[in-house]
Amino acid sequence: MWPPLHGLCSLSRTGGAMAALLKLSRRGDNANVRPSTRSAGLSAHTCEALLFRKHGDPPRVVRLEDIDLPPMGAKDVLVKILAAPINPSDINMIQGTYSILPDLPAVGGNEGVAQVLEVGSRVTSLKTGDWVIPRDTGLGTWRTEAVLAEDDVISLPNDIPLLSAATLGVNPCTAFRMLSDFEHLKPGDTVIQNAANSGVGQAVIQIAAARGVNTINVIRDRSEFTQLSDRLKAIGATHVIKEEALRRPEMKELFKTCPKPKLALNGVGGKSATELLRHLQIGGSMVTYGGMAKQPVTVPVSALIFKDVKVRGFWVTQWKRDHSNAGKADRSCLL
């Protein structure tokens, strides 16, 4: 299981300043999870939530508030949020720059894991104590409790690490679909990716390794490069290189140990994406799922004419919506 990233938000009720603390946990235990009760100190009809009433810089617009819970319907469940991460898309929603935006005021957070506290009289697929994750974005997971429709959540086994469950719905799903949907990858084939130490990148490494697919993993140079490289290799990375290496002759030596990539996965954009394209084999695909550099993807004409590369995009939210009526599509994506 990929090492989970867990985002913890600490907000001042008066100042509205948010400190986002990203902690990497390797413990993976659920020892602190107990049968749930209602939030201490709050009435049965309220919960605490990280709320934004306008778009802007998260530390300035997000505040910790008590909000009312709606009454439960027959097909609803009351859940307690156990853990919720901070993803780039969460920040973009607050800033107002994401492709889809919730009505304001809105509770932040699109991902997380919750425990069912109560079920409505007509709920058939869930029971008290079950763990669930959101089926789609926009449910607002940065809160202590929520009333949700039965169809808005997917049940999970509660014997997997808590923080892994909280980060299951976005990054691993994105990695799985990109490795499955754009090129027919066989054991021995190669994938190259930037942002290899991101949540998606680490999931790509582990899924590819399980399938016998080589990965060339590109990360930015940093003082702790060796430690990070060792960590990525420990979870299955074939090669870990610095971005600068993409432009150097040493890549020829690397390709003596594995074939040129059929698939490139781009979460950065800009020059990094262009360099990934240069190393694709003829007819290969580059799939863009993020743009952390906030720079456009430039495709050389020669790559299109002489290598016939395919340039695609992927957004897991759209994939889930396109496959919402496909029976077990959500579970096939996650599991």
N, C-alpha and C positions, 0 to 999 in steps of 0.2 A: 504494500500500500504506500502511495506517495506520502512524503512527509508533509503534514498539513500546516497551512498558514492560518493563523487565527488572529483576526483583528479585534482589538478591544478598544472601545470608545469611552473616553472620560470627558464629560461635559460639565461646565459650570451652569447652574440654573440662572445665575444672575448675569454672568459675563458672556455666556454663549461661546466660550472658547473651547474648541475640540482638540484633544491630543490623541492621535491615532498611534497606538503602539502595536507593531507587528512582531509577534513572537513565534519562533519556530519551535515546535514541540516534537520531541521524539518519544515521549513517554507512551502515548497511545493507549492509556488505560482509561477506564470508565469508573474509577474508584470513587470519584466525587459525585456520581449520578445516583440520586436516591429517588424513591417514589415521591412524586411532586405534590406540593400543596399550593394554595393561592399565595400570591406575592405578599410577603410580610409587610405590615404597615399600611396596606392599601385596601380599599373596600373591594367587594366582590365584583364591582362593575367598572373598575379602572385599572390601568396598567401604566408603567413608565415606558416612555418611548423617546427616541431621538428624532425630533420633528424639525422640518424646515417649512417655513411659510412663504418663502420667496427663493429664487435662484441666486447663487452667488458663491463666494469663497466659503467652503464648508465650516471653518472655524468661526466665521462671522454669522452664518445664517442658521446653523444647526443648534438646537437647544434641547436639553433634557426636560421633558414635561410629563405631567400626569394627564392621560387622555381617557375618555370614556370608551368602554367596550360595548359594541352593539349587542342587543339581545340575541341569544342563540335560536336559530331555526331548527326545524326537524332534520334537515340534511347538513347541519353545521357541526363543527367540532371546536372545542376550546382547547388551545394548546399553550404550553409553556416553552418559550424559546430557550434552548440549552446553550447554543453557541451560534455566532454569526460572524462571518469574515467581512473585511473591507476589500472590495474589488475595485479596479479602476472604473468600471461601469457605474458603480455606486457613486463615486466622486463626480463623474461626468453628469449623472442625473441631477445631483445637487447643483452643479454649476449651470445646468440648463443646456448642455452641449450634446447630450446623448440623442440617439435616433428616436427613442420613445420616452415621453415624460409623463409622470403621474399628475393628476389634478392636485392642486395645492389647497390647503396644507397637506404634506405627505410625510410618512414615516420612511426613513432611509433604510437601505439594505434590501438586496434581492435574493440572498442566499442564506442558508443556515439549516440547522436541525432543531426540531421541536419534539416535545413529548405530549401526547394526548392526555388531557385532564378529564374532559367530559365529552360525551357524544350525544347528538340529537336522537330523537326517537326513531327516525327513519334511516339512520346511518348503518350501513351493512358491511362495509369493507374495513372498518377501523374499530378499535376498542381502546379503553383506557389503558395507558401505559405504552402504547405503540409509539415508535419513533417515526417522524414524517419529515419530508423536505418539500419545498415549493415545486409545483409542476411548471410554473411560469414566473416571469419577472413581475415586479410591481406589488408584491404582497406586503412589503415593509417589514423586514425581519429584525430591525434594530429596536426591539421592544421586549418587554418581559413576558407578555401574553398576547394572544390574538384569537379572535373568533373567525374561522375560515370555513369555506364550503368544503365538503368532503372531496369534491372533484378537483379542488385546488391543490391537493397535496398527494404525494406518493409515499407509501409506507416503506420502511427499511428495517432490516434486522437490527436489533439493538446490541449486538455483540461485536460490532466493529468499533474502532476507536472513535471517540466523540468528535474530535476535531477533524478527522477524515470525513465523517458523515456530514459535518457542517460545510465542507468544501467539495462535496461530491457532484453537485448539480451543474456546475459551470465549466470549470477547467478540465477535469477528466473527461467529461462528455465532449467538450470541444476537441480534445486530443483524439479520442476514440473515433469520432466521426471523420476528422480530417485524414486519419490514417486508413480509414475504411472506404471513403466515398470518392476519392479523386484519382487514385492510381491503384492498380492491382499489385500489391506488394507481396513478394514471395520471400521465404527465408533466404538470406544472403543479399537481398537488395539493400539500398541505402537511402536514408532520409537525412537532409541537412536542415537545421533550424537555427534561427537566432533567438534571443531571449530564452536560452535553454535553462536558465535557473529560475524562470517564472513558474507559476503553478501549472500552466499549460505545458511548458517545456519539460518539467519533471514528469508529468503524466505521459507525455510523448515518449520519453526515454524508457519508462517502465513497460508501457504497452508494446512498444517496438521490440524491446528485449525479449518479452514473452513470446513474440511471434518470430524471433530469430532475425529481425531486421536491424541492420547497422544504423547507428545514428552519429552524425557529425554535429557537434553541439557548439555553437558560437556564443561566447559571452564577452562582455567588455573587460578590458584590462583593469586590474585592481590589486591592492596590496596583498589581499588574501586569495589570489588566483589559484595557487596550488591547493589550498585547503578546499576551495569550492570545486575545483576540478576533481579532486579525490572523492568528494562527496557525490558528485554526479556520476562518476565511474562506479561508485559503490552501489548505486541504484540501477546500473545497467548501461551507462553511456559507453559507446565504443571509442569515440574520440572527443576531446574537449579542446577547443582552440580559441585564441583571442581573435577579435574582429580584424585586427591588422594582418593576421595570417592569411585571410582570404585573398589578399592581393600579392602574396609572396610565392616564390617558386616551390616552397616546401609543400604546397598543396599537391604537386605532382608526386612527391614521395608518399603522401598520405593515400593517394588513389592507387598506389601499388598494393595496398592492404585491403581495399574494398572498392567496389565499383562506383562509378559516378552516380550521384543521386537521381532517382526517378522523381522524387518529391522534395520540394522546399517549403518550409513553413515559416511565414514571416509575421512576427508580432511587433516589429519595430518600424519598418518603412525607411525611406531615405536611402542613403548610400548602402546601408547594410542589406536592404532588399535587393538592390542592383547586383551586389557582389554574390548573393545567393544564386541569382539567376545565371550568372556566368559559369557556375559549376554544375548546372543541371545537365543531364544527358539529353541527347536529341529526343524531342517529343515529350520531355518531362513537364511537370506542373509546378507552379508556385502558387500557394494558397495564402492569402493574407487574412489574418483574423484580428489584427491589432495594429496600432500605429503609435507606439510609445514615444517615438522621436518627433512626432507631430510634423513630419515632412512627407511630401508626396512620394509615391512609388514611381520611379522612372524606369521604363523598359527600353533597352537598346533595340534599335531596329534590327540589328544583326541577329539578336536572339530570336526574334519573331521569324525572320526570313530563313536563316541558315540552320537554326536549331528547332524551329517549329514548337517553341515552348508555349504552354498554356498558362494564362494568368487568371486566377480565380479568386473569389472571396468567400468567406464563411462567417456566419453569425449564428451561434447556437440557439438564440431566441427564435429566429426565423425557422430554423430546422425543426424545433419542437412544435411550432405552430403548424408547419406544413405537414407534420406527421401526427397531429393530435388525434386523428381518427384511425390510426394504424394499429389498434389493439395494444400490443405490448411494446410499442415503439419507444416509449419513455424508458422502460426497464432495459430494453436492448441497448439503449444509449448508455445507461448508467452501469449496467452489470455485464 
